[in-house]
Every structure is written in C-alpha cells, then in structure tokens.
Amino acid sequence: MWSGIVALASRVRFALVRSRVDDEVRQEFEMHLELLIERYVRSGMTEDDARRAARRQLGNPLLVREEIYHMNSLGWLEELAADVRFALRQLRRAPAFTVVAAVTLALGIGVNTAMFALADAALLRPLPFANPDRLVLVEERGPQETGGAGSNC
C-alpha cells in the first residue's frame, strides 16, 4: 500500500513540474548518447559513424522522452483537465447556448427530483398504518353500477 501511495505522489509531482523533469530527462538522454559515442570511438569508429550508431541504438530522443512521460504521468487526469478547459472555452464563446444548456439541465434535474420524491412517497415508503398489509377496500354498489336491476353481481 505504501508503495502505491509513493507512486501516486511521484506521478502527481511529475505532472506539476513537467517542464523541469522533461529537461532532466533530456539531459540524461544526451549524457547517455555522449557515453555511447565515446564507447564507439574507443572501439575504433569515426566520430560521425559513432554518433550515427549511437542515435540508431538509443532511438529518437523525442519519442524516448514522450514514452518516459507517459510512464510517469497520470494521463487520464491530464486528459480530463484538458477536456474541462476545452468545454469551458466553448461555453464562454457561446453564451446563449450556455444559458439554454444550464436552464435545460436545471429543469431536468428538478423534474427528476420531483418524480423521485413522488415515487418514493407513493411506492417505496410503507403506509402510515400499523398493519398496512391488512387494509381492505369496502365499497357499496348500487343497481345502476352493476348493469341493471336483475343482475347477479
């Protein structure tokens, strides 16, 4: 559990100071590149050939930095923040739509709340009697309701 908390804290820190961490990763990549170039030069390659071989072995620096970033970040949180920022920009651009959408949501939520309150009062809560399962309905029917005077009902 403790390792999970530490990993989460590290990812949050990474998201907050991305530019500084990105610079550190870039510097570390360059250091590894230089060390690999030196190793190739010591083994007998020319400087240009060693640089090309080292770049080929380590790969594209931008892709490596992006992969490290995705491994250490909370991608879903950053995507959510970007989506919220985009939605707020769009709502600010169209104030009439924003008002209509807000009123529609308010009405929908109000009607939904009212319907749930009615359903809760009528269907879900027990009746306010001591033995509600023993309630019966007694009614009296006259001759006009039974279909005539000679009916057997």
LOLO-156004 format. One record per residue: residue in three letters; x, y, z of N, C-alpha, C, O in turn. Coordinates in pm, 1 decimal, decimal comma, always signed. Example, Ala and Ser with C-alpha at 12.3 -4.5 7.8 and 13.67 -1.06 7.14 Angstrom:
BEGIN
PT/code/nxx/nyy/nzz/caxx/cayy/cazz/cxx/cyy/czz/oxx/oyy/ozz
PT/ALA/+1319,0/-569,0/+780,0/+1230,0/-450,0/+780,0/+1320,0/-330,0/+780,0/+1423,6/-331,9/+846,5
PT/SER/+1285,0/-225,0/+708,0/+1367,0/-106,0/+714,0/+1290,0/+3,0/+787,0/+1340,9/+113,8/+803,9
This chain:
BEGIN
PT/code/nxx/nyy/nzz/caxx/cayy/cazz/cxx/cyy/czz/oxx/oyy/ozz
PT/MET/+81,7/-118,3/+0,0/+0,0/+0,0/+0,0/+86,9/+125,9/+0,0/+59,2/+222,2/-71,5
PT/TRP/+191,7/+123,0/+81,0/+279,1/+239,4/+90,3/+344,7/+268,0/-43,5/+359,1/+384,2/-81,4
PT/SER/+384,8/+163,7/-116,3/+449,2/+184,0/-246,1/+350,4/+245,0/-345,3/+390,4/+324,6/-430,3
PT/GLY/+223,5/+209,5/-336,1/+122,2/+269,5/-423,0/+104,0/+417,2/-395,9/+87,2/+496,4/-488,6
PT/ILE/+107,2/+454,7/-268,2/+93,9/+596,8/-231,9/+214,8/+675,0/-281,0/+200,9/+786,4/-331,6
PT/VAL/+333,1/+617,0/-266,1/+454,8/+682,9/-312,4/+451,9/+698,6/-464,5/+489,9/+803,2/-517,1
PT/ALA/+407,0/+595,0/-534,6/+399,0/+603,0/-681,1/+299,0/+710,2/-723,9/+325,8/+785,7/-817,4
PT/LEU/+184,7/+717,5/-656,9/+85,6/+819,9/-690,2/+140,8/+960,1/-664,1/+122,2/+1050,4/-745,6
PT/ALA/+208,8/+978,2/-550,1/+267,3/+1108,8/-519,2/+374,1/+1145,6/-622,5/+385,4/+1262,0/-661,1
PT/SER/+451,0/+1049,1/-666,5/+553,2/+1075,5/-767,5/+489,6/+1118,0/-899,4/+539,2/+1208,8/-966,0
PT/ARG/+381,6/+1053,4/-936,6/+313,8/+1089,4/-1062,2/+249,8/+1227,1/-1054,3/+250,7/+1301,9/-1152,1
PT/VAL/+194,5/+1260,9/-938,9/+136,3/+1394,5/-923,7/+246,2/+1499,8/-931,1/+229,3/+1602,5/-996,7
PT/ARG/+357,8/+1475,3/-864,6/+470,8/+1567,9/-871,3/+519,6/+1581,6/-1014,7/+550,5/+1691,8/-1060,0
PT/PHE/+526,5/+1470,7/-1085,7/+570,4/+1471,9/-1224,4/+478,0/+1558,6/-1309,3/+523,9/+1633,4/-1395,6
PT/ALA/+347,3/+1548,1/-1284,5/+251,1/+1627,2/-1362,5/+264,0/+1775,8/-1330,8/+244,1/+1859,4/-1418,8
PT/LEU/+297,2/+1809,7/-1206,2/+304,7/+1950,2/-1166,8/+431,5/+2019,4/-1215,0/+430,0/+2139,4/-1242,3
PT/VAL/+541,1/+1945,0/-1225,7/+668,9/+2004,9/-1265,7/+720,5/+1938,2/-1393,0/+837,1/+1899,7/-1401,2
PT/ARG/+633,7/+1925,3/-1490,8/+668,5/+1852,4/-1612,6/+787,2/+1913,6/-1686,0/+875,0/+1840,4/-1731,7
PT/SER/+792,0/+2044,8/-1698,3/+899,4/+2106,3/-1777,1/+1036,1/+2079,8/-1714,0/+1133,4/+2053,7/-1784,8
PT/ARG/+1043,6/+2086,7/-1580,7/+1172,6/+2062,0/-1515,4/+1213,7/+1915,6/-1531,1/+1329,9/+1886,0/-1559,1
PT/VAL/+1119,3/+1825,2/-1513,3/+1150,5/+1683,4/-1527,1/+1185,6/+1651,6/-1671,8/+1274,0/+1570,0/-1698,1
PT/ASP/+1116,8/+1715,5/-1765,2/+1147,3/+1694,0/-1906,7/+1289,2/+1739,2/-1938,6/+1359,3/+1673,3/-2015,5
PT/ASP/+1331,8/+1850,1/-1880,7/+1470,1/+1895,7/-1900,4/+1569,6/+1795,5/-1842,9/+1672,7/+1768,0/-1904,3
PT/GLU/+1539,1/+1741,0/-1725,3/+1627,4/+1641,3/-1664,6/+1637,6/+1516,3/-1752,0/+1746,0/+1461,0/-1770,2
PT/VAL/+1523,8/+1472,5/-1805,8/+1524,7/+1354,6/-1892,8/+1604,0/+1383,0/-2019,9/+1679,1/+1297,3/-2066,2
PT/ARG/+1587,9/+1503,2/-2077,0/+1662,8/+1540,1/-2197,0/+1812,5/+1538,6/-2168,9/+1889,9/+1486,2/-2249,1
PT/GLN/+1854,5/+1595,9/-2055,2/+1996,6/+1598,9/-2020,0/+2050,6/+1457,7/-1998,5/+2162,4/+1426,6/-2039,7
PT/GLU/+1971,3/+1372,9/-1934,2/+2015,5/+1236,4/-1910,5/+2028,8/+1160,2/-2042,8/+2122,5/+1082,4/-2060,7
PT/PHE/+1936,5/+1182,5/-2133,6/+1944,8/+1118,0/-2265,1/+2070,8/+1163,2/-2338,2/+2141,7/+1081,2/-2396,7
PT/GLU/+2098,7/+1293,8/-2335,0/+2219,8/+1344,8/-2400,5/+2345,7/+1285,5/-2337,7/+2441,9/+1255,3/-2408,3
PT/MET/+2345,6/+1268,8/-2205,7/+2460,8/+1210,3/-2138,1/+2481,4/+1065,8/-2183,9/+2594,1/+1025,3/-2212,5
PT/HIS/+2373,1/+988,3/-2190,8/+2384,7/+850,4/-2237,8/+2432,3/+846,3/-2382,8/+2510,6/+759,0/-2420,3
PT/LEU/+2385,5/+939,4/-2463,1/+2428,2/+945,9/-2602,6/+2578,7/+972,8/-2611,3/+2649,4/+906,9/-2687,6
PT/GLU/+2627,1/+1069,0/-2533,6/+2770,8/+1101,2/-2535,8/+2855,2/+983,6/-2487,8/+2960,3/+954,3/-2544,8
PT/LEU/+2808,1/+916,2/-2381,8/+2883,0/+799,8/-2332,3/+2888,8/+689,7/-2437,0/+2992,5/+625,7/-2454,4
PT/LEU/+2779,4/+667,5/-2505,9/+2777,1/+564,6/-2609,3/+2865,6/+603,5/-2727,1/+2932,3/+517,9/-2785,2
PT/ILE/+2866,7/+731,5/-2762,8/+2955,4/+778,9/-2870,5/+3101,6/+755,8/-2831,9/+3181,0/+709,0/-2913,5
PT/GLU/+3137,2/+788,9/-2706,7/+3275,0/+766,8/-2660,3/+3312,1/+619,1/-2667,3/+3423,3/+585,1/-2707,5
PT/ARG/+3220,4/+531,6/-2628,7/+3249,2/+387,9/-2633,1/+3273,3/+342,9/-2777,3/+3365,2/+265,2/-2803,3
PT/TYR/+3192,0/+391,0/-2870,6/+3210,6/+353,6/-3011,2/+3341,2/+409,8/-3067,2/+3408,6/+342,8/-3145,4
PT/VAL/+3377,7/+532,4/-3027,9/+3503,0/+591,6/-3075,6/+3621,8/+510,9/-3022,0/+3717,3/+485,7/-3095,5
PT/ARG/+3616,7/+470,3/-2894,9/+3725,0/+388,9/-2836,6/+3736,7/+254,2/-2905,1/+3845,0/+195,9/-2910,6
PT/SER/+3624,4/+204,0/-2957,9/+3630,4/+73,5/-3025,4/+3678,8/+85,6/-3169,7/+3692,2/-15,5/-3238,6
PT/GLY/+3705,8/+210,1/-3217,4/+3766,7/+227,0/-3348,1/+3679,4/+293,8/-3452,4/+3721,5/+304,0/-3567,6
PT/MET/+3561,3/+339,3/-3418,7/+3475,0/+405,4/-3516,9/+3512,2/+553,1/-3527,4/+3570,1/+610,0/-3434,8
PT/THR/+3479,1/+613,8/-3639,0/+3498,8/+758,0/-3652,4/+3390,3/+830,2/-3572,2/+3289,7/+770,2/-3534,1
PT/GLU/+3411,6/+958,4/-3547,2/+3316,7/+1037,6/-3467,4/+3177,0/+1038,4/-3530,4/+3077,6/+1020,1/-3460,2
PT/ASP/+3169,1/+1059,4/-3660,5/+3038,9/+1064,9/-3729,5/+2969,7/+928,8/-3727,3/+2849,9/+918,7/-3700,9
PT/ASP/+3048,0/+824,0/-3755,8/+2988,7/+689,5/-3754,3/+2942,2/+652,0/-3613,4/+2837,1/+590,2/-3596,4
PT/ALA/+3020,9/+689,5/-3513,7/+2984,1/+659,5/-3374,6/+2856,5/+733,8/-3336,0/+2769,9/+678,0/-3268,6
PT/ARG/+2844,7/+860,0/-3378,8/+2723,4/+938,3/-3347,8/+2600,6/+875,3/-3413,6/+2495,5/+863,2/-3350,7
PT/ARG/+2614,3/+835,0/-3541,7/+2501,0/+773,3/-3611,5/+2462,3/+641,1/-3545,3/+2343,8/+612,8/-3527,7
PT/ALA/+2562,0/+560,0/-3508,5/+2533,8/+430,6/-3445,6/+2468,2/+449,6/-3308,7/+2376,1/+376,2/-3272,7
PT/ALA/+2515,9/+548,4/-3232,7/+2458,1/+573,5/-3100,2/+2313,2/+622,0/-3112,4/+2226,5/+579,1/-3036,3
PT/ARG/+2287,7/+711,2/-3207,8/+2149,1/+758,9/-3229,6/+2058,7/+644,2/-3272,3/+1943,8/+634,8/-3229,3
PT/ARG/+2111,8/+557,4/-3357,3/+2033,2/+443,0/-3403,4/+2000,9/+349,9/-3286,0/+1890,0/+297,4/-3276,8
PT/GLN/+2097,4/+330,0/-3197,1/+2076,1/+238,7/-3085,2/+1979,7/+297,4/-2982,7/+1891,6/+226,6/-2933,8
PT/LEU/+1994,6/+425,8/-2949,1/+1909,2/+485,8/-2846,7/+1771,5/+525,4/-2899,1/+1675,5/+530,7/-2822,3
PT/GLY/+1760,9/+552,7/-3026,8/+1631,5/+588,7/-3084,0/+1610,2/+739,0/-3085,7/+1699,2/+817,2/-3052,2
PT/ASN/+1490,2/+776,8/-3125,5/+1452,8/+917,2/-3136,0/+1441,0/+977,8/-2996,2/+1364,0/+927,4/-2914,5
PT/PRO/+1515,4/+1084,8/-2966,7/+1511,1/+1141,8/-2831,4/+1372,3/+1191,9/-2791,6/+1332,9/+1179,5/-2675,6
PT/LEU/+1299,2/+1247,6/-2885,6/+1165,5/+1297,3/-2854,3/+1071,2/+1183,1/-2818,5/+992,7/+1194,4/-2724,3
PT/LEU/+1078,5/+1073,2/-2893,1/+993,6/+958,0/-2862,8/+1029,7/+895,9/-2728,4/+941,6/+852,6/-2654,1
PT/VAL/+1158,7/+891,4/-2697,2/+1202,0/+837,3/-2567,8/+1148,0/+923,9/-2454,3/+1099,3/+871,5/-2354,2
PT/ARG/+1156,4/+1056,7/-2469,3/+1105,7/+1146,9/-2364,9/+954,3/+1133,1/-2349,9/+902,7/+1134,7/-2238,2
PT/GLU/+883,7/+1119,7/-2461,0/+738,6/+1102,1/-2454,5/+701,7/+971,1/-2386,3/+606,1/+966,1/-2308,9
PT/GLU/+776,0/+866,2/-2414,4/+749,1/+736,8/-2350,1/+773,4/+745,6/-2199,8/+694,3/+693,7/-2121,2
PT/ILE/+881,4/+810,5/-2159,8/+908,5/+829,1/-2016,7/+798,7/+912,5/-1953,4/+755,2/+884,2/-1841,8
PT/TYR/+754,2/+1014,7/-2023,8/+646,6/+1099,3/-1971,7/+519,3/+1018,4/-1949,9/+455,5/+1030,6/-1845,3
PT/HIS/+481,5/+934,9/-2048,4/+358,9/+855,7/-2034,8/+370,5/+750,5/-1925,3/+270,8/+716,3/-1861,8
PT/MET/+490,2/+699,2/-1902,6/+508,7/+600,4/-1796,5/+492,7/+664,0/-1658,6/+446,0/+598,3/-1565,5
PT/ASN/+530,5/+790,3/-1644,3/+534,3/+854,1/-1513,6/+422,0/+953,0/-1489,1/+423,6/+1021,7/-1387,0
PT/SER/+326,3/+963,0/-1576,7/+222,1/+1064,3/-1559,1/+87,0/+999,7/-1532,1/+68,4/+879,2/-1549,5
PT/LEU/-6,1/+1082,9/-1489,3/-144,7/+1041,6/-1473,5/-218,8/+1088,7/-1599,0/-280,9/+1195,0/-1598,9
PT/GLY/-211,7/+1010,2/-1703,9/-265,5/+1050,8/-1832,9/-413,5/+1085,0/-1828,8/-456,5/+1183,5/-1888,7
PT/TRP/-491,1/+1004,1/-1758,3/-635,9/+1028,3/-1753,7/-667,5/+1159,6/-1684,6/-763,1/+1227,5/-1721,9
PT/LEU/-588,0/+1196,8/-1583,5/-613,0/+1321,9/-1513,0/-580,7/+1441,7/-1601,6/-653,6/+1540,9/-1601,1
PT/GLU/-473,1/+1432,9/-1676,7/-437,1/+1541,4/-1766,2/-536,6/+1552,6/-1881,9/-569,3/+1663,1/-1925,2
PT/GLU/-584,3/+1439,0/-1931,4/-686,1/+1442,5/-2037,0/-815,7/+1503,3/-1985,2/-881,7/+1579,6/-2055,6
PT/LEU/-851,9/+1469,1/-1861,8/-973,2/+1526,6/-1801,9/-959,2/+1677,6/-1786,5/-1052,3/+1752,0/-1817,3
PT/ALA/-844,5/+1723,0/-1739,5/-822,9/+1867,4/-1723,4/-827,7/+1938,3/-1858,8/-883,6/+2047,4/-1869,6
PT/ALA/-769,8/+1877,4/-1961,1/-773,8/+1937,6/-2094,8/-916,5/+1942,6/-2147,5/-955,8/+2041,4/-2209,4
PT/ASP/-994,7/+1837,3/-2123,9/-1134,0/+1836,1/-2168,7/-1216,5/+1942,4/-2097,4/-1300,2/+2008,1/-2159,3
PT/VAL/-1193,1/+1959,7/-1967,0/-1267,5/+2061,5/-1891,5/-1231,3/+2201,4/-1941,5/-1319,0/+2286,1/-1958,4
PT/ARG/-1102,7/+2225,8/-1965,1/-1061,3/+2356,1/-2018,1/-1124,4/+2383,4/-2154,2/-1169,0/+2494,9/-2180,9
PT/PHE/-1128,2/+2281,4/-2240,5/-1189,0/+2297,2/-2372,0/-1338,0/+2326,1/-2359,6/-1390,1/+2413,4/-2428,9
PT/ALA/-1407,2/+2253,6/-2271,7/-1551,3/+2275,1/-2253,3/-1579,3/+2416,3/-2202,6/-1673,0/+2481,4/-2249,0
PT/LEU/-1499,7/+2463,5/-2108,7/-1520,2/+2599,1/-2057,2/-1495,1/+2704,8/-2165,0/-1566,3/+2805,0/-2171,4
PT/ARG/-1394,3/+2682,6/-2249,6/-1370,4/+2776,7/-2360,2/-1488,3/+2779,2/-2455,8/-1529,7/+2886,1/-2500,6
PT/GLN/-1542,4/+2663,2/-2487,0/-1655,9/+2657,2/-2579,2/-1779,7/+2722,5/-2518,3/-1853,9/+2791,1/-2588,6
PT/LEU/-1802,7/+2702,3/-2389,9/-1918,5/+2763,7/-2324,1/-1903,1/+2915,0/-2317,1/-2001,9/+2987,7/-2327,2
PT/ARG/-1781,0/+2963,0/-2300,2/-1757,6/+3107,0/-2295,8/-1779,0/+3171,3/-2432,7/-1820,6/+3286,9/-2441,1
PT/ARG/-1751,2/+3097,9/-2538,8/-1767,9/+3151,7/-2674,3/-1914,7/+3165,8/-2714,0/-1948,4/+3253,4/-2793,6
PT/ALA/-2002,6/+3081,0/-2660,0/-2143,5/+3081,5/-2699,3/-2230,8/+3100,4/-2575,3/-2283,7/+3002,5/-2522,7
PT/PRO/-2247,0/+3223,6/-2527,5/-2322,4/+3244,9/-2403,4/-2470,0/+3206,1/-2414,7/-2528,2/+3160,4/-2316,4
PT/ALA/-2531,9/+3223,0/-2531,8/-2673,4/+3185,3/-2546,0/-2689,4/+3034,3/-2528,5/-2779,2/+2988,5/-2457,9
PT/PHE/-2603,2/+2958,8/-2592,2/-2608,0/+2813,8/-2575,9/-2584,0/+2774,4/-2430,3/-2648,6/+2683,1/-2378,9
PT/THR/-2491,4/+2842,9/-2364,3/-2461,5/+2813,7/-2224,4/-2584,2/+2833,9/-2137,0/-2612,7/+2751,9/-2049,8
PT/VAL/-2657,1/+2942,9/-2159,9/-2777,5/+2969,2/-2080,4/-2883,4/+2863,1/-2107,7/-2945,4/+2812,1/-2014,4
PT/VAL/-2904,7/+2829,4/-2235,0/-3005,5/+2728,1/-2269,5/-2966,8/+2593,1/-2209,0/-3052,3/+2522,8/-2155,1
PT/ALA/-2840,8/+2557,0/-2217,3/-2795,8/+2429,3/-2161,5/-2812,3/+2427,0/-2010,2/-2855,6/+2326,3/-1954,3
PT/ALA/-2778,2/+2537,2/-1943,1/-2791,4/+2542,4/-1797,3/-2937,9/+2533,9/-1755,1/-2970,5/+2463,0/-1659,9
PT/VAL/-3026,3/+2605,1/-1824,7/-3169,7/+2600,7/-1791,5/-3225,0/+2460,9/-1816,8/-3303,0/+2409,4/-1736,7
PT/THR/-3185,2/+2399,8/-1927,0/-3231,5/+2264,4/-1957,5/-3185,9/+2165,6/-1851,1/-3264,0/+2081,9/-1806,0
PT/LEU/-3060,0/+2175,4/-1811,4/-3010,3/+2086,9/-1704,9/-3083,9/+2110,9/-1573,7/-3118,9/+2015,7/-1503,9
PT/ALA/-3107,6/+2237,2/-1539,5/-3177,8/+2268,8/-1415,0/-3319,8/+2212,6/-1416,6/-3364,9/+2154,1/-1318,1
PT/LEU/-3389,9/+2230,4/-1528,2/-3525,4/+2175,9/-1537,9/-3524,4/+2023,1/-1530,7/-3606,1/+1962,9/-1461,1
PT/GLY/-3433,3/+1962,7/-1601,5/-3424,6/+1816,9/-1599,2/-3394,8/+1762,7/-1460,6/-3454,6/+1664,0/-1417,9
PT/ILE/-3303,5/+1826,3/-1391,1/-3270,4/+1781,8/-1255,7/-3388,6/+1804,6/-1161,6/-3417,5/+1720,4/-1076,6
PT/GLY/-3457,2/+1918,8/-1176,7/-3573,3/+1947,1/-1091,7/-3686,7/+1849,3/-1114,7/-3746,1/+1800,3/-1018,6
PT/VAL/-3717,9/+1819,7/-1239,9/-3825,2/+1723,8/-1270,5/-3787,1/+1585,5/-1220,8/-3870,7/+1514,6/-1164,8
PT/ASN/-3663,6/+1547,0/-1240,5/-3618,3/+1416,2/-1193,7/-3629,5/+1405,3/-1042,3/-3672,6/+1302,2/-990,7
PT/THR/-3591,5/+1510,1/-971,3/-3601,7/+1510,3/-825,4/-3747,4/+1501,2/-780,8/-3779,7/+1427,1/-688,0
PT/ALA/-3834,9/+1576,3/-846,7/-3977,4/+1572,6/-810,9/-4036,6/+1434,0/-835,9/-4111,8/+1383,4/-752,7
PT/MET/-4004,1/+1372,7/-948,2/-4056,6/+1239,6/-978,8/-4005,3/+1135,8/-879,4/-4079,8/+1047,3/-837,3
PT/PHE/-3879,1/+1146,9/-842,3/-3827,6/+1053,2/-744,0/-3895,5/+1073,0/-608,6/-3925,4/+975,8/-539,3
PT/ALA/-3919,9/+1198,2/-571,1/-3988,6/+1223,6/-443,4/-4127,9/+1163,2/-445,1/-4170,3/+1104,0/-345,8
PT/LEU/-4201,1/+1177,0/-557,2/-4334,9/+1116,9/-567,2/-4327,6/+965,0/-562,7/-4404,7/+901,3/-491,0
PT/ALA/-4236,3/+907,1/-638,1/-4222,8/+761,4/-638,0/-4180,9/+710,6/-501,3/-4227,4/+605,4/-457,4
PT/ASP/-4094,8/+783,0/-434,4/-4051,6/+743,0/-301,0/-4168,8/+747,3/-203,8/-4187,7/+654,1/-125,6
PT/ALA/-4247,8/+854,8/-207,9/-4360,6/+867,9/-115,4/-4470,4/+767,7/-146,4/-4531,3/+713,6/-54,1
PT/ALA/-4497,3/+741,4/-274,0/-4609,7/+656,2/-311,1/-4574,3/+507,7/-315,6/-4658,2/+424,2/-281,8
PT/LEU/-4454,2/+473,3/-355,8/-4422,2/+333,3/-380,2/-4323,0/+271,7/-282,4/-4335,0/+154,2/-247,8
PT/LEU/-4227,0/+348,6/-238,5/-4117,1/+289,3/-162,5/-4138,4/+292,5/-11,3/-4102,6/+197,4/+58,2
PT/ARG/-4195,3/+399,1/+39,2/-4215,4/+408,0/+184,3/-4340,3/+331,3/+226,0/-4438,5/+326,5/+152,0
PT/PRO/-4336,2/+272,0/+343,8/-4455,9/+199,1/+389,6/-4569,2/+296,8/+424,2/-4546,4/+414,1/+453,5
PT/LEU/-4690,6/+244,1/+419,6/-4806,8/+326,2/+453,5/-4803,9/+362,1/+601,7/-4751,3/+285,9/+682,8
PT/PRO/-4860,1/+477,8/+637,8/-4854,3/+520,4/+778,5/-4962,5/+455,7/+865,4/-5031,7/+524,6/+940,4
PT/PHE/-4977,0/+323,7/+855,1/-5072,9/+248,8/+936,8/-4999,1/+137,4/+1008,3/-4888,5/+98,8/+970,2
PT/ALA/-5063,8/+85,8/+1114,6/-4998,8/-17,0/+1195,1/-4976,9/-146,0/+1114,6/-4866,4/-200,2/+1116,0
PT/ASN/-5077,1/-194,9/+1046,3/-5066,8/-317,9/+967,0/-5112,8/-289,4/+824,3/-5226,5/-321,9/+790,1
PT/PRO/-5029,8/-230,7/+741,0/-5076,3/-191,4/+607,9/-5113,2/-310,2/+518,9/-5189,0/-293,5/+423,4
PT/ASP/-5061,3/-429,6/+548,0/-5094,5/-545,5/+465,9/-5234,9/-598,6/+494,3/-5285,0/-682,0/+418,9
PT/ARG/-5299,3/-552,1/+601,4/-5433,9/-598,4/+637,1/-5542,5/-499,3/+594,7/-5659,6/-516,7/+628,3
PT/LEU/-5503,7/-397,0/+522,1/-5602,4/-299,7/+475,3/-5688,2/-361,3/+365,1/-5638,2/-436,3/+281,2
PT/VAL/-5815,5/-329,7/+365,7/-5906,9/-376,2/+261,5/-5990,6/-259,0/+214,4/-6001,2/-157,1/+282,7
PT/LEU/-6048,9/-274,3/+98,8/-6135,5/-171,4/+42,8/-6278,0/-226,1/+42,4/-6305,0/-330,2/-17,6
PT/VAL/-6366,5/-157,2/+107,9/-6507,0/-197,3/+112,4/-6586,3/-89,3/+41,0/-6576,3/+28,8/+74,1
PT/GLU/-6666,5/-131,5/-59,1/-6749,6/-34,2/-127,8/-6886,7/-94,6/-153,5/-6905,0/-216,3/-157,5
PT/GLU/-6978,6/-6,9/-170,3/-7115,8/-47,9/-194,5/-7152,1/-6,4/-335,9/-7123,6/+105,6/-378,5
PT/ARG/-7215,0/-97,8/-408,0/-7254,6/-68,9/-544,5/-7407,1/-66,4/-553,4/-7478,5/-150,2/-498,2
PT/GLY/-7451,1/+33,9/-625,5/-7595,7/+43,8/-645,5/-7636,9/-26,4/-773,3/-7550,8/-73,2/-847,8
PT/PRO/-7767,2/-35,2/-801,0/-7815,2/-106,7/-920,1/-7767,3/-43,9/-1050,0/-7746,4/-117,0/-1146,9
PT/GLN/-7748,6/+87,6/-1057,6/-7703,4/+148,9/-1180,7/-7559,0/+114,5/-1213,6/-7520,4/+121,6/-1330,3
PT/GLU/-7477,1/+77,3/-1114,4/-7337,5/+42,4/-1136,7/-7318,9/-103,9/-1171,9/-7214,7/-140,9/-1226,1
PT/THR/-7414,9/-186,3/-1143,3/-7399,9/-329,4/-1167,3/-7455,9/-372,3/-1301,2/-7443,1/-489,1/-1337,7
PT/GLY/-7516,6/-283,5/-1374,3/-7563,8/-318,7/-1506,9/-7714,0/-344,4/-1510,8/-7761,8/-403,3/-1607,7
PT/GLY/-7788,5/-304,3/-1412,9/-7933,9/-319,1/-1416,5/-7987,0/-382,7/-1291,1/-7909,1/-425,2/-1205,7
PT/ALA/-8119,5/-390,7/-1277,4/-8183,8/-440,4/-1155,7/-8176,7/-589,5/-1145,1/-8174,4/-641,1/-1033,3
PT/GLY/-8172,9/-662,8/-1254,1/-8177,9/-808,7/-1247,1/-8041,0/-872,2/-1250,9/-8032,0/-992,5/-1275,3
PT/SER/-7938,0/-801,4/-1228,9/-7803,0/-855,5/-1240,1/-7765,8/-934,2/-1116,2/-7817,4/-905,7/-1008,1
PT/ASN/-7677,4/-1032,6/-1128,5/-7633,9/-1117,0/-1017,9/-7510,8/-1065,6/-946,7/-7464,7/-1130,1/-852,6
PT/CYS/-7458,0/-958,2/-985,0/-7334,0/-910,0/-923,8/-7361,8/-859,8/-791,5/-7270,8/-814,3/-722,3
